[in-house]
Amino acid sequence: MDGHCDILIIGGGMAGLSAAAALAAAGQRIIVLDKGRGPGGRMAARRAEIGGEQVGFDHGAQYFTAHDPAFLDTVLVWEMAGVAARWPAAGEDAWVGTPGMNSCVKAMAETLDVRWGVRAERLERNSAVWRIATGDQSFTAATVLVAVPAEQAAVLLAETAPELAALAASVSSAPCWAVMAGFNARLPIAADTYRSDTGPVSWAARNSAKPGRSGAETWVIHASPARSRELIDLPKEEVAQFLLADFFAATGAAARAPQHLDAHRWLYALPQALIGEGARFDATLRIGIAGDYLHSARVEGAWLSGRTLAQAVLQERVASTS
């Protein structure tokens, strides 16, 4: 279905939905496009059947913190709604979505017009109106906001907004291989989390121990950036075996065959954020960018970047009508 709106946002992750929520609250008609099948982005969760039981894996962001007062207020609303909870195992200020990390994103999307499974392929500007081509659909909008990873934004904006494209292209992101492993019994590892700044495994968490989870013993294992680069082009089945062995070696637990084993490659997992940018809006072209790479490489950074971009759009509208 084609559509016209005041503001079209490309990217339905934390940054895009944060901007959309602020703009919709100000009375703007918003459409959000996202290529994913459903809410999540890098806060994605995946389900699998282990021993006849459905279990979830948070294979993207593992937790988030909330220090900014406005973001903390939002997180407390999520907590009251039952879609977020504190997780002391990851730190005194750590939070997770419940029952999956994507629950917070789902809650944000529920009140917005989000079109899932729609990939923005090309932008064109004609007569002060943006046209967004998505294959067999097209949308028009007075303003376009792009809230996707920096590398993807650079490609999408190269022809129509070269200055914004150059800013996004200046960011480099480290990859991360994530492994999801399920077992038929608890592993002999006392702590629910593992961290390392030097080894091949940078993080591992007993996913089944997070608030709101139950059932089988499940672990999510994140490879370090260096290890991820070593394995970057290998088939995921091989990567899963390598990183499972790395995990057992790192924790000292005896190796055990999993009931379930899968892997996912995040190509743009850890951006080197352009601290101080926040977001960027071109009022002449009526196009802007937001994302954690413009603020800080955290869930909170993505939310704040989206809100900053929304504020820039609203301030420009007030200025243009005064």
C-alpha positions as CSV (number, residue, x, y, z in Angstrom):
1,M,0.0,0.0,0.0
2,D,1.4,3.3,-1.0
3,G,1.2,6.3,1.4
4,H,1.9,9.9,2.0
5,C,2.8,11.4,5.4
6,D,4.4,14.4,7.0
7,I,7.5,12.6,8.0
8,L,8.7,9.2,6.9
9,I,11.3,7.4,9.0
10,I,13.5,4.7,7.6
11,G,14.5,2.3,10.4
12,G,12.2,0.9,13.1
13,G,14.9,0.3,15.8
14,M,15.3,2.3,19.0
15,A,16.5,5.5,17.3
16,G,13.8,5.5,14.6
17,L,11.0,4.7,17.0
18,S,12.2,7.2,19.6
19,A,12.0,9.9,16.9
20,A,8.7,8.7,15.7
21,A,7.1,8.7,19.1
22,A,8.2,12.3,19.8
23,L,7.0,13.5,16.5
24,A,3.7,11.7,16.6
25,A,3.1,13.2,20.1
26,A,3.5,16.6,18.5
27,G,0.8,15.9,16.0
28,Q,2.8,14.8,13.0
29,R,1.6,12.0,10.7
30,I,4.4,9.5,10.8
31,I,5.2,6.3,8.8
32,V,8.1,4.1,9.8
33,L,9.6,1.6,7.3
34,D,11.8,-1.3,8.5
35,K,13.2,-4.1,6.4
36,G,12.9,-6.5,9.4
37,R,10.1,-8.9,9.8
38,G,9.3,-7.5,13.2
39,P,10.5,-5.2,16.0
40,G,14.0,-5.5,17.4
41,G,16.8,-4.2,15.3
42,R,19.9,-4.8,17.4
43,M,17.6,-5.5,20.3
44,A,16.4,-8.5,18.5
45,A,15.3,-11.8,20.1
46,R,14.9,-15.1,18.4
47,R,12.8,-18.1,19.4
48,A,13.7,-21.8,19.1
49,E,12.3,-25.1,20.1
50,I,14.5,-27.1,22.5
51,G,13.2,-30.4,23.8
52,G,9.7,-29.6,22.8
53,E,9.7,-26.2,24.6
54,Q,9.8,-22.8,23.0
55,V,12.6,-20.6,24.4
56,G,14.0,-17.2,23.5
57,F,17.5,-15.9,22.8
58,D,18.5,-12.2,23.1
59,H,21.1,-12.5,20.4
60,G,21.7,-8.7,19.9
61,A,22.0,-6.2,22.7
62,Q,22.1,-8.0,26.0
63,Y,21.0,-5.3,28.4
64,F,20.8,-1.5,28.6
65,T,21.4,1.2,31.1
66,A,19.5,4.4,31.7
67,H,21.3,7.5,33.0
68,D,19.6,10.3,31.2
69,P,16.5,11.5,33.1
70,A,14.2,11.5,30.1
71,F,15.3,8.0,29.1
72,L,15.0,6.7,32.6
73,D,11.4,8.1,32.8
74,T,10.7,6.1,29.7
75,V,12.3,2.9,31.1
76,L,10.2,3.3,34.3
77,V,7.1,3.4,32.1
78,W,8.2,0.2,30.4
79,E,8.8,-1.4,33.8
80,M,5.3,-0.5,34.9
81,A,3.9,-2.0,31.6
82,G,5.8,-5.2,32.3
83,V,8.1,-5.0,29.3
84,A,11.3,-4.1,31.1
85,A,13.0,-5.2,34.4
86,R,16.2,-4.7,36.2
87,W,18.9,-7.4,35.8
88,P,21.5,-7.1,38.6
89,A,23.6,-9.9,37.2
90,A,24.8,-7.5,34.5
91,G,25.3,-4.5,36.9
92,E,23.4,-2.4,39.4
93,D,22.0,-0.1,36.6
94,A,21.3,-2.9,34.0
95,W,17.9,-3.4,32.5
96,V,16.5,-5.9,30.1
97,G,13.3,-6.2,28.0
98,T,10.8,-8.8,29.2
99,P,10.2,-11.5,28.2
100,G,12.7,-10.6,25.4
101,M,15.0,-7.6,24.7
102,N,12.7,-6.7,21.8
103,S,9.7,-6.2,24.1
104,C,10.6,-2.5,24.6
105,V,10.7,-1.9,20.9
106,K,7.5,-3.8,20.4
107,A,5.8,-1.5,23.0
108,M,7.1,1.6,21.2
109,A,5.8,0.4,17.9
110,E,2.3,-0.5,19.0
111,T,1.1,3.0,18.9
112,L,2.8,4.0,15.6
113,D,2.3,3.3,11.9
114,V,5.2,0.9,11.3
115,R,5.4,-1.1,8.1
116,W,7.6,-4.2,8.7
117,G,9.3,-6.1,5.9
118,V,9.6,-3.0,3.8
119,R,13.1,-2.0,2.6
120,A,13.7,1.6,1.4
121,E,15.8,1.1,-1.7
122,R,16.0,4.6,-3.2
123,L,15.3,8.3,-2.3
124,E,14.3,11.0,-4.8
125,R,13.4,14.6,-4.2
126,N,11.0,16.3,-6.5
127,S,9.3,19.6,-6.0
128,A,10.1,19.8,-2.3
129,V,8.6,16.3,-1.7
130,W,10.6,13.2,-1.0
131,R,9.7,10.0,-2.8
132,I,10.8,6.7,-1.2
133,A,10.9,3.7,-3.5
134,T,10.6,0.3,-1.8
135,G,10.4,-2.2,-4.7
136,D,6.7,-2.7,-5.4
137,Q,5.7,0.3,-3.2
138,S,6.4,4.0,-3.0
139,F,5.8,6.6,-0.3
140,T,6.0,10.4,-0.3
141,A,6.8,12.7,2.5
142,A,7.8,16.3,3.2
143,T,10.5,15.1,5.5
144,V,12.6,12.0,5.6
145,L,14.6,10.7,8.6
146,V,17.1,7.9,8.3
147,A,17.7,5.8,11.4
148,V,19.7,2.8,10.2
149,P,23.3,1.8,10.8
150,A,25.9,4.3,9.6
151,E,27.2,2.1,6.8
152,Q,23.6,1.6,5.4
153,A,22.8,5.3,5.8
154,A,25.9,6.2,3.8
155,V,24.8,4.1,0.8
156,L,21.1,5.2,0.9
157,L,22.0,8.9,1.1
158,A,24.9,9.1,-1.2
159,E,23.1,10.6,-4.2
160,T,20.5,12.8,-2.5
161,A,22.1,14.0,0.7
162,P,25.9,13.7,0.1
163,E,26.9,15.7,3.2
164,L,24.9,13.5,5.5
165,A,26.2,10.4,3.6
166,A,29.8,11.6,4.2
167,L,29.2,12.0,7.9
168,A,27.7,8.5,8.1
169,A,30.5,7.1,6.0
170,S,33.1,8.5,8.4
171,V,31.9,5.9,11.0
172,S,33.3,2.4,11.2
173,S,31.7,-0.4,13.1
174,A,33.1,-3.6,14.5
175,P,31.3,-6.9,13.7
176,C,30.1,-9.4,16.2
177,W,29.3,-13.0,15.8
178,A,26.6,-14.1,18.3
179,V,26.0,-17.8,19.2
180,M,22.8,-19.2,20.7
181,A,23.3,-22.4,22.6
182,G,20.7,-24.5,24.5
183,F,21.5,-27.4,26.8
184,N,19.4,-30.2,28.5
185,A,20.9,-29.3,32.0
186,R,22.4,-26.4,33.8
187,L,26.1,-25.9,33.0
188,P,28.5,-25.9,36.0
189,I,29.1,-22.1,35.7
190,A,28.2,-20.2,38.8
191,A,27.8,-16.7,37.4
192,D,25.1,-15.8,34.9
193,T,27.4,-13.5,32.9
194,Y,31.0,-13.6,31.6
195,R,33.0,-10.7,30.3
196,S,36.5,-10.4,28.9
197,D,38.4,-7.5,27.3
198,T,41.2,-9.7,25.9
199,G,39.9,-13.2,25.0
200,P,38.0,-14.5,21.9
201,V,34.7,-14.3,23.9
202,S,33.9,-10.8,25.0
203,W,30.5,-11.6,26.6
204,A,28.4,-14.6,27.5
205,A,25.1,-14.7,29.4
206,R,22.8,-17.3,30.7
207,N,19.8,-16.0,28.8
208,S,17.4,-18.3,30.7
209,A,18.4,-16.5,34.0
210,K,17.2,-13.1,32.8
211,P,13.9,-11.7,34.3
212,G,10.8,-13.0,32.6
213,R,12.6,-16.1,31.1
214,S,12.1,-19.7,32.1
215,G,12.8,-23.2,30.8
216,A,15.9,-24.7,29.3
217,E,19.5,-23.7,30.0
218,T,20.3,-21.2,27.3
219,W,23.4,-19.1,26.7
220,V,24.2,-16.3,24.3
221,I,27.9,-16.0,23.4
222,H,29.4,-12.9,21.8
223,A,32.7,-13.1,20.1
224,S,35.2,-10.2,20.5
225,P,35.6,-7.9,17.5
226,A,39.0,-9.4,16.7
227,R,37.6,-13.0,16.8
228,S,34.6,-11.9,14.8
229,R,36.8,-10.5,12.1
230,E,38.8,-13.8,12.0
231,L,35.6,-15.8,11.4
232,I,33.7,-13.1,9.5
233,D,33.1,-15.0,6.2
234,L,32.8,-18.6,7.5
235,P,29.5,-20.4,7.5
236,K,27.5,-19.9,10.6
237,E,27.6,-23.6,11.5
238,E,31.4,-23.6,11.7
239,V,31.4,-20.3,13.6
240,A,29.0,-21.7,16.2
241,Q,31.3,-24.7,16.8
242,F,34.4,-22.5,17.1
243,L,32.8,-20.0,19.5
244,L,31.2,-22.7,21.6
245,A,34.7,-24.2,22.1
246,D,36.1,-20.7,22.9
247,F,33.3,-20.3,25.5
248,F,34.1,-23.6,27.3
249,A,37.8,-22.8,27.3
250,A,37.1,-19.3,28.7
251,T,34.8,-20.3,31.5
252,G,36.7,-23.5,32.4
253,A,33.5,-25.6,32.1
254,A,33.7,-29.1,30.7
255,A,32.6,-29.1,27.0
256,R,29.1,-30.4,26.5
257,A,27.1,-31.1,23.4
258,P,24.2,-28.6,23.0
259,Q,20.7,-29.5,22.1
260,H,20.4,-26.4,20.0
261,L,23.2,-24.3,18.4
262,D,22.9,-21.4,16.0
263,A,24.8,-18.3,15.1
264,H,24.1,-14.8,13.8
265,R,26.5,-12.3,12.3
266,W,26.1,-8.7,13.2
267,L,28.1,-6.8,10.6
268,Y,27.6,-3.4,12.3
269,A,27.4,-4.2,15.9
270,L,29.8,-1.7,17.6
271,P,30.0,1.7,15.9
272,Q,32.8,4.1,16.8
273,A,30.3,6.8,17.8
274,L,30.7,10.5,16.7
275,I,30.4,11.8,20.3
276,G,28.8,15.2,20.5
277,E,26.8,15.0,17.2
278,G,23.6,13.6,18.7
279,A,21.8,13.8,15.3
280,R,21.9,15.9,12.2
281,F,19.1,17.6,10.3
282,D,19.3,19.4,7.0
283,A,16.5,21.9,7.1
284,T,16.9,22.9,3.5
285,L,16.6,19.4,2.1
286,R,14.3,18.3,5.0
287,I,16.3,15.1,5.7
288,G,18.1,14.0,8.8
289,I,20.0,11.1,10.4
290,A,19.9,9.5,13.8
291,G,21.4,6.5,15.5
292,D,23.7,5.4,18.3
293,Y,26.7,6.1,16.0
294,L,25.9,9.8,16.4
295,H,25.6,9.8,20.2
296,S,27.0,6.7,22.0
297,A,27.1,3.0,21.1
298,R,24.4,2.1,23.5
299,V,20.6,1.5,23.5
300,E,20.3,4.8,25.5
301,G,22.4,6.5,22.9
302,A,20.1,5.4,20.1
303,W,17.0,6.6,22.0
304,L,18.6,10.0,22.8
305,S,19.7,10.4,19.2
306,G,16.2,9.8,17.9
307,R,14.7,12.2,20.3
308,T,17.4,14.9,19.4
309,L,16.5,14.5,15.8
310,A,12.8,14.9,16.5
311,Q,13.5,18.0,18.5
312,A,15.5,19.5,15.6
313,V,12.6,18.8,13.2
314,L,10.0,20.4,15.5
315,Q,12.2,23.4,16.2
316,E,12.7,24.0,12.5
317,R,8.9,23.8,11.9
318,V,8.3,26.4,14.6
319,A,11.0,28.7,13.2
320,S,9.6,28.4,9.7
321,T,6.1,29.4,10.8
322,S,7.1,32.3,13.1
